[in-house]
Amino acid sequence: MNEAFVFETDQEAGERQPCAAPPRARSEALATRGLHVIPPASVEVDEVLSLERVERARPVVKVGRIHLYLARAWQMLIRLRAAEALLIAQQIEAQVGPLSSPAPIPVALSVRCEIAAVRAAALLLQDDAGAALAAALSALRLGAASPAAHVALMVCRCVYWRLGDPESFYAVERLGPGEPGAQSGRLRAITAMYDLALDAASEFAQMHFHAARVLADDALELARRSGLGPAALDALPACVMAQVLYEEGRVDESEALVAARLPGIRQGGAIEGALRSYGLLARIAANRRQPGQALLLLAEADALGTKRHWPRLRAASLAQQVEIHVAAARLDQAALCAQRLGALDGQCGAASSSARFEIARYHVLARARLALAQSHASGSAQPHAAGFTQPHTALDLAALRQLHCDTVLRRDLYGAASIALLLVEALLVAGRRDEAIEALVTLLRQAAAVGLQQTLVDCNERVAMLIDGIVRGSIVPAGEVRELLPYAGALMSRRRRGVPGMQAGRDTAPDTARSVAALGLTERERAIIALMGRGLTNKQIAVRLCIAPETVKSHAKHLYAKLSVKNRLEAVTLASRLGLVRLSGWGHAEPGL
């Protein structure tokens, strides 16, 4: 790659190529080779020579050469290789030099703008929100109408979303496909898809589940039409859609959607997809009473966070490990994970403000869960949490209350709901039963209004007993709750009987059989999905079944519709959960017929 950074000066190029192509012709040639090239239509040789007179100590770089390497930088970003994109941007910037003239030529400004946009996107992939925002704002100052503006605006929206600043998030202008400055090609499709995914994630955080589903579906459809997925690129909208499906109790579909993206996330995905995918898959495994599988996923997430310098992913993994160890009454292991999380929290001073908030949030939740578990084990409301750097003797209710308030202010109502459940349990343990009941009723009203389901079904046993008491009438809240009783009763009924696919072992066989029957798959469709799982192409399936390839395509289309999936990988993953195929690895499966 080092050879790619050896730029030619006019003198060097002249010695080897006396009759160089005109700038306009070279731009058109480069446009067929790169993703995004700024056409230097107004660039004349005199302008390049003028820049040389301004930068006398620096040789002039060929304009077309710069555009070529900018295109390579965008290619690295599309492949989610942020470090290489940053390296290319730094090399180009070193050649271009500072814009010291009072009125820099348009080409120089455009190049600097595009370099800043590349840097902003790369820093965002590296989870450096503060530096990414600074670079994006710099790009917009240099050229608000440049072809790189859409990337810079998308970076701004993403950073404001991470910072919990909804006013700034919604205030950022969005460029449509046909507006000046909007990019074309695959890069334009990626930024448009990510804009939709950010909107979907924002709506999901506010528990607008229907809006989140529509936006995520649009983003996935755009990714499909543009040939972007299923891969790490469309992981964020896929994870948002999976979270919506999970809350609806459609656990198998949720798992299939995320599992299809996990190999790409492992190889080079972005942090938002990694956070949601590992967290959701581990949650599903834990609820299926497969804590070992959940811990393996979380250990993998921790290792990935260490490798890519993503402290947020490490913190999320450690906090969920604490939760799983607590559920299994392994308090020593939970304390060790909490201790590691505390050390990580103490080291995050250099992280961006959004990362600091999230790491501190995970630490508060882990400490609270461990303290509650110890109080339950000892019968005391004032546990001593062994393994923390500073021992404490009381549950920190004030920290939980403040965290809940801060999360609501950031408009993350979905995250606040989980904190509220933990706060209800903490109030019960602290002997504040009336406050706990009041907080629970408030949460139930909000959950019933938006359709929140699975989060409440998954609640701790103490909280579940409180909800059940309200339903049965043995607990009478201060206010009127009759309108909540059907909803709360349905939650408890669902919790008692379990959700199809949520429990492992023999008990799930009848549910799985009923799920397969409900899908209405024909014998031919089941045979096709089994052969797909073995990695056969449509032509190979056609030969095996003695039918035409077009017939296979037709069956596959009906199969995808019945399974509510977009492509073959999602179909095979879901079919493995339903017992139609037996996966022996990510890239191979055996028929389960």
C-alpha positions as CSV (number, residue, x, y, z in Angstrom):
1,M,0.0,0.0,0.0
2,N,2.9,2.4,0.6
3,E,3.5,2.7,-3.1
4,A,0.0,4.2,-3.4
5,F,1.1,7.2,-1.5
6,V,3.9,8.2,-3.8
7,F,2.4,11.2,-5.6
8,E,3.8,12.7,-8.8
9,T,4.8,16.3,-9.1
10,D,4.3,18.0,-12.5
11,Q,8.0,17.9,-13.2
12,E,8.3,14.2,-12.4
13,A,5.2,13.4,-14.4
14,G,6.5,15.5,-17.3
15,E,9.7,13.5,-17.5
16,R,7.8,10.3,-18.0
17,Q,4.7,11.5,-19.8
18,P,5.3,14.7,-22.0
19,C,1.7,14.6,-23.3
20,A,-0.4,14.2,-20.2
21,A,-4.1,14.1,-20.6
22,P,-6.1,17.3,-19.9
23,P,-7.6,17.6,-16.4
24,R,-11.2,17.2,-17.7
25,A,-10.4,14.0,-19.6
26,R,-8.5,12.5,-16.7
27,S,-11.4,13.2,-14.3
28,E,-13.8,11.4,-16.6
29,A,-11.4,8.4,-16.8
30,L,-11.1,8.3,-13.0
31,A,-14.8,8.5,-12.6
32,T,-15.1,5.0,-14.2
33,R,-12.6,3.6,-11.7
34,G,-13.5,5.2,-8.4
35,L,-16.6,5.5,-6.4
36,H,-16.6,9.3,-6.0
37,V,-14.6,11.8,-8.0
38,I,-15.0,15.5,-7.9
39,P,-15.0,16.6,-11.6
40,P,-12.4,19.4,-11.8
41,A,-14.4,21.0,-14.7
42,S,-13.2,24.5,-13.8
43,V,-9.5,23.5,-13.2
44,E,-7.1,24.9,-15.7
45,V,-3.3,24.4,-15.8
46,D,-2.9,28.1,-14.8
47,E,-4.8,27.5,-11.6
48,V,-2.5,24.6,-10.7
49,L,0.5,26.7,-11.4
50,S,-1.0,29.5,-9.3
51,L,-1.3,27.1,-6.3
52,E,2.4,26.2,-6.9
53,R,3.4,29.9,-6.6
54,V,1.4,30.1,-3.3
55,E,3.0,26.9,-1.9
56,R,6.6,27.5,-3.2
57,A,8.2,25.1,-0.8
58,R,5.9,22.3,-1.8
59,P,5.6,20.6,-5.2
60,V,2.2,20.6,-6.7
61,V,0.3,17.3,-6.6
62,K,-1.5,16.2,-9.7
63,V,-5.2,16.9,-9.1
64,G,-6.5,13.7,-10.8
65,R,-4.0,11.7,-8.7
66,I,-5.5,13.2,-5.5
67,H,-9.0,12.3,-6.6
68,L,-7.9,8.8,-7.3
69,Y,-6.6,8.3,-3.8
70,L,-9.6,10.0,-2.3
71,A,-11.7,7.4,-4.1
72,R,-9.5,4.7,-2.5
73,A,-10.1,6.3,0.9
74,W,-13.9,6.0,0.3
75,Q,-13.4,2.4,-0.7
76,M,-11.7,1.7,2.6
77,L,-14.6,3.3,4.5
78,I,-17.2,1.2,2.5
79,R,-15.2,-1.8,3.6
80,L,-15.3,-0.4,7.2
81,R,-11.5,-0.2,7.3
82,A,-11.3,3.0,9.2
83,A,-7.5,3.0,10.0
84,E,-6.5,2.6,6.4
85,A,-8.9,5.4,5.3
86,L,-7.4,7.7,7.9
87,L,-3.9,6.8,6.7
88,I,-4.8,7.7,3.1
89,A,-6.4,11.0,4.2
90,Q,-3.3,11.9,6.2
91,Q,-1.0,11.2,3.2
92,I,-3.2,13.2,0.8
93,E,-3.3,16.1,3.3
94,A,0.4,16.1,3.7
95,Q,0.8,16.5,-0.1
96,V,-1.9,19.2,-0.4
97,G,-0.5,21.3,2.5
98,P,-2.2,24.1,4.3
99,L,-4.5,26.5,2.4
100,S,-2.5,29.7,3.2
101,S,-3.7,31.9,0.4
102,P,-6.5,34.4,1.1
103,A,-8.7,32.9,-1.6
104,P,-7.8,29.2,-2.2
105,I,-8.8,27.8,-5.5
106,P,-12.0,25.8,-5.6
107,V,-10.2,22.5,-6.2
108,A,-8.0,22.9,-3.1
109,L,-11.1,23.8,-1.0
110,S,-13.0,20.8,-2.3
111,V,-10.1,18.4,-1.7
112,R,-9.7,19.7,1.9
113,C,-13.5,19.3,2.4
114,E,-13.5,15.8,1.2
115,I,-10.4,14.9,3.3
116,A,-12.3,16.2,6.4
117,A,-15.4,14.2,5.5
118,V,-13.2,11.0,5.1
119,R,-11.7,11.7,8.5
120,A,-15.1,12.3,10.1
121,A,-16.5,9.0,8.9
122,A,-13.4,7.0,9.8
123,L,-13.3,8.5,13.4
124,L,-16.9,7.7,13.8
125,L,-16.2,4.0,12.9
126,Q,-13.4,4.1,15.5
127,D,-16.0,5.4,18.1
128,D,-14.3,8.7,18.6
129,A,-17.5,10.8,18.5
130,G,-15.9,14.1,19.6
131,A,-13.2,14.1,17.0
132,A,-15.6,12.8,14.3
133,L,-18.0,15.8,15.0
134,A,-15.1,18.3,14.8
135,A,-14.0,16.8,11.4
136,A,-17.6,16.8,10.1
137,L,-18.2,20.4,11.0
138,S,-14.9,21.4,9.4
139,A,-15.9,19.6,6.2
140,L,-19.2,21.6,6.2
141,R,-17.4,24.9,6.8
142,L,-15.1,24.2,3.9
143,G,-17.9,23.2,1.5
144,A,-21.5,22.9,2.7
145,A,-22.6,22.2,-0.9
146,S,-19.7,19.8,-1.8
147,P,-20.3,16.2,-2.8
148,A,-18.9,15.1,0.6
149,A,-21.5,17.2,2.5
150,H,-23.9,14.3,2.9
151,V,-21.4,12.2,4.7
152,A,-20.5,15.0,7.0
153,L,-24.2,15.7,7.8
154,M,-24.8,12.0,8.5
155,V,-21.8,11.9,10.9
156,C,-23.2,15.0,12.7
157,R,-26.6,13.3,13.1
158,C,-25.0,10.1,14.4
159,V,-22.8,11.9,17.0
160,Y,-25.7,14.0,18.2
161,W,-27.8,10.8,18.5
162,R,-25.0,9.2,20.6
163,L,-24.7,12.3,22.8
164,G,-28.4,12.2,23.6
165,D,-29.0,15.6,22.0
166,P,-32.3,15.1,20.1
167,E,-32.7,18.8,19.3
168,S,-29.4,18.9,17.4
169,F,-30.1,15.5,15.9
170,Y,-33.4,16.6,14.3
171,A,-32.0,20.0,13.4
172,V,-29.3,18.7,11.1
173,E,-30.2,19.1,7.4
174,R,-30.6,15.9,5.4
175,L,-29.7,16.0,1.7
176,G,-32.0,14.0,-0.6
177,P,-30.7,11.9,-3.5
178,G,-31.4,14.6,-6.1
179,E,-30.3,17.7,-4.2
180,P,-27.0,19.5,-4.9
181,G,-24.1,17.9,-3.1
182,A,-25.8,14.5,-2.7
183,Q,-23.4,11.7,-3.7
184,S,-24.1,9.0,-6.2
185,G,-23.3,5.3,-6.3
186,R,-22.7,2.9,-3.5
187,L,-21.4,5.4,-1.0
188,R,-24.6,7.5,-1.5
189,A,-26.7,4.4,-0.9
190,I,-24.8,3.6,2.3
191,T,-25.2,7.1,3.7
192,A,-28.9,7.1,2.8
193,M,-29.4,3.7,4.4
194,Y,-27.6,4.8,7.5
195,D,-29.7,8.0,7.8
196,L,-32.8,5.8,7.8
197,A,-31.2,3.5,10.3
198,L,-30.4,6.4,12.7
199,D,-34.0,7.5,12.4
200,A,-35.2,4.0,13.2
201,A,-32.8,3.7,16.2
202,S,-34.0,7.1,17.5
203,E,-37.7,6.0,17.2
204,F,-37.0,2.7,18.9
205,A,-35.3,4.5,21.8
206,Q,-38.4,6.5,22.2
207,M,-40.5,3.3,22.1
208,H,-42.2,4.3,18.8
209,F,-42.0,0.6,17.7
210,H,-44.2,0.9,14.6
211,A,-42.2,3.8,13.3
212,A,-38.9,2.1,14.1
213,R,-40.1,-1.0,12.2
214,V,-41.1,1.0,9.1
215,L,-37.8,3.0,9.0
216,A,-35.7,-0.1,9.6
217,D,-37.5,-2.0,6.9
218,D,-36.9,0.9,4.5
219,A,-33.2,0.9,5.4
220,L,-32.9,-2.9,4.9
221,E,-34.8,-2.7,1.6
222,L,-32.4,0.1,0.4
223,A,-29.5,-2.1,1.4
224,R,-30.9,-5.0,-0.4
225,R,-31.5,-3.1,-3.6
226,S,-28.0,-1.6,-3.5
227,G,-26.3,-4.9,-2.9
228,L,-25.1,-4.0,0.6
229,G,-26.4,-6.8,2.8
230,P,-26.8,-9.0,4.7
231,A,-23.5,-7.8,6.0
232,A,-21.9,-5.6,8.6
233,L,-23.0,-2.5,6.6
234,D,-26.7,-3.0,7.3
235,A,-26.2,-4.4,10.8
236,L,-27.7,-1.3,12.6
237,P,-31.2,-1.4,10.8
238,A,-31.2,-5.2,11.1
239,C,-30.6,-5.0,14.8
240,V,-33.3,-2.3,15.3
241,M,-35.7,-4.5,13.4
242,A,-34.6,-7.5,15.5
243,Q,-35.2,-5.6,18.7
244,V,-38.7,-4.7,17.6
245,L,-39.4,-8.4,16.8
246,Y,-38.0,-9.5,20.1
247,E,-40.4,-7.1,22.0
248,E,-43.2,-8.6,20.0
249,G,-42.2,-12.1,21.2
250,R,-41.0,-13.2,17.7
251,V,-37.8,-14.4,19.1
252,D,-36.7,-16.9,16.3
253,E,-37.1,-14.2,13.6
254,S,-35.3,-11.7,15.8
255,E,-32.4,-14.1,16.3
256,A,-32.2,-15.0,12.6
257,L,-32.0,-11.4,11.5
258,V,-29.1,-10.7,13.9
259,A,-27.2,-14.0,13.5
260,A,-27.1,-13.5,9.7
261,R,-25.0,-10.3,10.3
262,L,-22.7,-11.6,13.1
263,P,-20.0,-13.0,10.8
264,G,-19.6,-9.7,9.1
265,I,-19.6,-7.8,12.4
266,R,-16.8,-10.1,13.6
267,Q,-14.7,-9.3,10.6
268,G,-15.2,-5.6,10.4
269,G,-18.5,-4.2,11.5
270,A,-19.2,-0.9,13.3
271,I,-19.7,-0.6,17.0
272,E,-23.4,0.1,17.0
273,G,-24.2,-3.2,15.2
274,A,-21.8,-5.1,17.5
275,L,-23.4,-3.6,20.7
276,R,-26.9,-4.5,19.7
277,S,-26.2,-7.9,18.1
278,Y,-24.1,-9.4,20.8
279,G,-26.4,-8.0,23.5
280,L,-29.6,-9.3,21.9
281,L,-28.2,-12.8,21.1
282,A,-26.8,-13.2,24.6
283,R,-30.2,-12.1,26.0
284,I,-32.0,-14.7,23.9
285,A,-29.6,-17.4,24.9
286,A,-29.9,-16.6,28.6
287,N,-33.7,-16.6,28.4
288,R,-33.5,-20.0,26.7
289,R,-31.6,-21.2,29.8
290,Q,-28.4,-21.4,27.9
291,P,-26.1,-19.3,30.1
292,G,-23.0,-21.0,28.8
293,Q,-23.8,-19.9,25.2
294,A,-24.7,-16.4,26.4
295,L,-21.3,-16.1,28.2
296,L,-19.4,-17.3,25.2
297,L,-21.0,-14.6,23.1
298,L,-20.3,-11.9,25.7
299,A,-16.7,-13.1,26.0
300,E,-16.3,-12.8,22.2
301,A,-17.8,-9.3,22.4
302,D,-15.3,-8.4,25.2
303,A,-12.4,-9.6,23.1
304,L,-13.7,-7.8,20.0
305,G,-14.0,-4.6,22.0
306,T,-10.4,-5.0,23.2
307,K,-9.1,-5.6,19.7
308,R,-10.8,-2.6,18.2
309,H,-10.4,-0.3,21.2
310,W,-14.2,0.0,21.8
311,P,-14.6,0.4,25.6
312,R,-18.4,0.8,25.2
313,L,-18.6,-2.7,23.8
314,R,-16.4,-4.1,26.6
315,A,-18.5,-2.3,29.2
316,A,-21.8,-3.6,27.8
317,S,-20.4,-7.2,27.7
318,L,-19.2,-7.1,31.3
319,A,-22.4,-5.6,32.6
320,Q,-24.4,-8.4,30.9
321,Q,-22.0,-11.0,32.2
322,V,-22.8,-9.7,35.7
323,E,-26.5,-10.1,35.0
324,I,-26.1,-13.7,33.8
325,H,-23.8,-14.7,36.7
326,V,-26.2,-13.1,39.2
327,A,-29.1,-15.1,37.7
328,A,-27.1,-18.3,38.1
329,A,-26.2,-17.3,41.7
330,R,-22.5,-17.2,40.8
331,L,-21.8,-14.1,42.9
332,D,-18.1,-14.4,42.9
333,Q,-17.9,-14.4,39.2
334,A,-20.3,-11.5,39.0
335,A,-18.2,-9.6,41.5
336,L,-15.1,-10.2,39.3
337,C,-16.9,-8.9,36.2
338,A,-18.1,-5.9,38.2
339,Q,-14.6,-5.2,39.3
340,R,-13.3,-5.2,35.8
341,L,-16.1,-2.9,34.7
342,G,-15.2,-0.5,37.5
343,A,-11.6,-0.4,36.4
344,L,-12.8,0.3,32.8
345,D,-15.0,3.0,34.1
346,G,-12.1,4.6,35.8
347,Q,-10.0,4.5,32.7
348,C,-12.5,6.2,30.3
349,G,-11.5,9.8,31.0
350,A,-10.1,10.1,27.5
351,A,-13.2,8.7,25.9
352,S,-15.9,10.9,24.3
353,S,-18.7,12.2,26.5
354,S,-21.2,9.7,25.0
355,A,-18.8,6.8,25.7
356,R,-18.2,8.0,29.3
357,F,-22.0,8.2,29.9
358,E,-22.7,4.7,28.6
359,I,-19.7,3.1,30.5
360,A,-20.8,4.8,33.7
361,R,-24.3,3.6,33.1
362,Y,-23.3,0.0,32.7
363,H,-21.2,0.3,35.9
364,V,-24.1,1.6,37.9
365,L,-26.4,-1.1,36.7
366,A,-23.8,-3.9,37.4
367,R,-23.2,-2.6,40.9
368,A,-26.9,-2.4,41.6
369,R,-27.6,-6.0,40.3
370,L,-24.7,-7.4,42.3
371,A,-25.8,-5.6,45.5
372,L,-29.4,-6.8,45.1
373,A,-28.2,-10.4,44.6
374,Q,-26.1,-10.2,47.7
375,S,-28.9,-8.8,49.7
376,H,-31.1,-11.6,48.5
377,A,-28.5,-14.2,49.4
378,S,-27.8,-12.7,52.9
379,G,-31.3,-11.5,53.7
380,S,-29.9,-8.0,54.3
381,A,-30.9,-4.8,52.6
382,Q,-27.4,-3.5,53.1
383,P,-25.0,-5.9,51.3
384,H,-21.3,-5.6,51.1
385,A,-20.2,-5.9,47.5
386,A,-16.9,-7.8,47.5
387,G,-14.6,-7.2,44.7
388,F,-15.4,-3.4,44.2
389,T,-12.5,-1.0,44.5
390,Q,-14.3,0.8,47.3
391,P,-16.5,-1.4,49.5
392,H,-20.0,-0.1,50.2
393,T,-22.7,-1.2,52.7
394,A,-25.8,0.2,51.1
395,L,-27.6,0.0,47.8
396,D,-27.1,3.2,45.9
397,L,-30.7,4.2,45.2
398,A,-29.7,7.8,44.4
399,A,-27.3,6.6,41.6
400,L,-30.1,4.5,40.1
401,R,-32.6,7.4,40.3
402,Q,-30.2,9.8,38.7
403,L,-29.3,7.3,36.0
404,H,-33.0,6.8,35.2
405,C,-33.6,10.6,35.1
406,D,-30.5,11.2,32.8
407,T,-31.6,8.4,30.4
408,V,-35.1,9.8,30.1
409,L,-33.6,13.3,29.4
410,R,-31.6,11.7,26.5
411,R,-35.0,10.4,25.2
412,D,-33.8,6.8,25.6
413,L,-37.2,5.6,27.0
414,Y,-36.4,2.0,26.1
415,G,-33.2,2.0,28.1
416,A,-35.0,3.8,30.9
417,A,-37.6,1.0,31.1
418,S,-35.0,-1.5,32.0
419,I,-33.5,0.8,34.6
420,A,-37.0,1.4,36.0
421,L,-37.5,-2.4,36.5
422,L,-34.2,-2.5,38.4
423,L,-35.2,0.5,40.5
424,V,-38.5,-1.2,41.4
425,E,-36.6,-4.2,42.7
426,A,-34.1,-1.9,44.6
427,L,-37.0,-0.1,46.3
428,L,-38.5,-3.4,47.4
429,V,-35.2,-4.5,48.8
430,A,-34.7,-1.2,50.5
431,G,-38.1,-1.6,52.2
432,R,-39.9,1.1,50.2
433,R,-42.7,-1.0,49.0
434,D,-45.2,1.8,48.3
435,E,-42.7,3.6,46.2
436,A,-41.9,0.4,44.3
437,I,-45.6,-0.2,43.5
438,E,-46.0,3.4,42.4
439,A,-42.9,3.2,40.1
440,L,-44.1,-0.1,38.7
441,V,-47.6,1.2,37.9
442,T,-46.1,4.2,36.2
443,L,-44.0,1.8,34.0
444,L,-46.9,-0.4,33.3
445,R,-49.0,2.5,32.0
446,Q,-46.2,3.6,29.7
447,A,-45.5,0.1,28.5
448,A,-49.2,-0.6,27.8
449,A,-49.4,2.6,25.8
450,V,-46.5,1.8,23.5
451,G,-46.7,-2.0,23.3
452,L,-43.6,-2.9,25.4
453,Q,-43.8,-6.6,26.1
454,Q,-40.8,-8.9,26.3
455,T,-38.7,-6.6,28.5
456,L,-41.4,-6.9,31.2
457,V,-41.9,-10.6,30.6
458,D,-38.1,-11.0,31.3
459,C,-38.3,-9.0,34.6
460,N,-36.8,-10.2,37.9
461,E,-38.8,-12.7,40.0
462,R,-39.4,-10.0,42.7
463,V,-40.9,-7.6,40.2
464,A,-42.9,-10.4,38.6
465,M,-44.5,-11.3,41.9
466,L,-45.4,-7.7,42.4
467,I,-47.1,-7.5,39.0
468,D,-48.9,-10.8,39.7
469,G,-50.1,-9.5,43.0
470,I,-51.6,-6.4,41.3
471,V,-53.4,-8.7,38.7
472,R,-54.8,-11.0,41.4
473,G,-55.9,-8.1,43.6
474,S,-53.7,-9.0,46.6
475,I,-51.8,-5.7,46.0
476,V,-53.9,-2.6,45.7
477,P,-52.0,0.4,44.3
478,A,-52.9,3.9,45.4
479,G,-54.4,4.9,42.0
480,E,-56.9,3.4,39.6
481,V,-55.4,0.5,37.7
482,R,-58.3,-1.5,36.3
483,E,-57.5,-0.5,32.7
484,L,-54.0,-2.0,33.2
485,L,-55.1,-5.4,34.5
486,P,-55.7,-7.1,31.1
487,Y,-52.3,-6.0,29.9
488,A,-50.5,-7.0,33.1
489,G,-52.4,-10.3,33.2
490,A,-51.3,-11.1,29.6
491,L,-47.7,-10.4,30.6
492,M,-47.8,-12.8,33.5
493,S,-49.6,-15.5,31.4
494,R,-47.0,-15.2,28.8
495,R,-44.2,-15.4,31.4
496,R,-45.7,-18.6,32.9
497,R,-46.2,-20.5,29.7
498,G,-43.1,-19.2,28.0
499,V,-42.6,-17.9,24.4
500,P,-42.0,-20.4,21.6
501,G,-38.3,-20.8,21.2
502,M,-37.4,-19.2,24.5
503,Q,-36.7,-22.5,26.3
504,A,-34.3,-25.1,25.2
505,G,-34.6,-28.9,25.3
506,R,-37.5,-31.3,24.8
507,D,-40.1,-28.8,26.0
508,T,-39.7,-26.7,22.9
509,A,-40.4,-29.6,20.4
510,P,-44.2,-29.2,20.3
511,D,-43.8,-25.4,20.0
512,T,-41.3,-25.8,17.2
513,A,-43.6,-28.2,15.4
514,R,-46.5,-25.8,15.7
515,S,-44.4,-22.9,14.5
516,V,-43.3,-24.9,11.4
517,A,-46.9,-25.9,10.7
518,A,-48.1,-22.3,11.1
519,L,-45.6,-21.2,8.5
520,G,-47.4,-23.4,5.9
521,L,-44.2,-24.7,4.2
522,T,-44.8,-27.3,1.6
523,E,-42.6,-30.4,1.4
524,R,-40.8,-29.0,-1.7
525,E,-40.1,-25.7,0.2
526,R,-38.7,-27.6,3.2
527,A,-36.5,-29.6,0.8
528,I,-35.2,-26.5,-0.8
529,I,-34.5,-24.7,2.5
530,A,-32.6,-27.8,3.7
531,L,-30.5,-27.8,0.5
532,M,-29.9,-24.1,0.9
533,G,-28.6,-24.8,4.3
534,R,-26.0,-27.2,2.9
535,G,-24.7,-24.4,0.7
536,L,-26.1,-25.5,-2.7
537,T,-26.8,-22.9,-5.3
538,N,-30.1,-22.6,-7.1
539,K,-28.7,-24.5,-10.1
540,Q,-27.4,-27.3,-7.9
541,I,-30.7,-27.5,-6.1
542,A,-32.5,-27.7,-9.4
543,V,-30.3,-30.7,-10.5
544,R,-30.8,-32.4,-7.1
545,L,-34.6,-32.1,-7.2
546,C,-34.9,-32.5,-11.0
547,I,-36.6,-29.2,-11.6
548,A,-35.8,-26.0,-13.5
549,P,-33.7,-23.3,-11.8
550,E,-36.5,-20.8,-12.4
551,T,-38.8,-23.1,-10.4
552,V,-36.3,-23.1,-7.5
553,K,-36.3,-19.3,-7.7
554,S,-40.1,-19.2,-7.5
555,H,-40.2,-21.6,-4.5
556,A,-37.5,-19.5,-2.8
557,K,-39.5,-16.3,-3.2
558,H,-42.5,-18.0,-1.6
559,L,-40.3,-19.4,1.1
560,Y,-38.8,-16.0,2.0
561,A,-42.3,-14.5,2.2
562,K,-43.5,-17.2,4.5
563,L,-40.5,-16.9,6.8
564,S,-40.6,-13.1,6.7
565,V,-37.0,-12.8,5.6
566,K,-35.2,-10.9,2.9
567,N,-32.6,-13.4,1.6
568,R,-31.1,-16.9,1.7
569,L,-28.8,-16.3,4.8
570,E,-31.7,-15.1,6.9
571,A,-33.9,-17.9,5.7
572,V,-31.3,-20.6,6.6
573,T,-30.6,-19.1,10.0
574,L,-34.3,-19.0,10.9
575,A,-34.9,-22.5,9.5
576,S,-32.1,-23.8,11.8
577,R,-34.0,-22.4,14.8
578,L,-37.1,-24.2,13.7
579,G,-35.4,-27.5,13.2
580,L,-35.6,-27.6,9.4
581,V,-31.8,-27.6,9.1
582,R,-29.0,-28.4,11.6
583,L,-26.2,-25.9,11.4
584,S,-22.8,-27.3,11.9
585,G,-21.1,-23.9,11.5
586,W,-21.7,-20.5,10.1
587,G,-21.1,-21.5,6.5
588,H,-22.4,-25.1,6.5
589,A,-25.7,-26.9,7.5
590,E,-27.2,-30.3,7.3
591,P,-30.8,-31.1,6.4
592,G,-33.1,-31.7,9.4
593,L,-35.7,-33.5,7.4
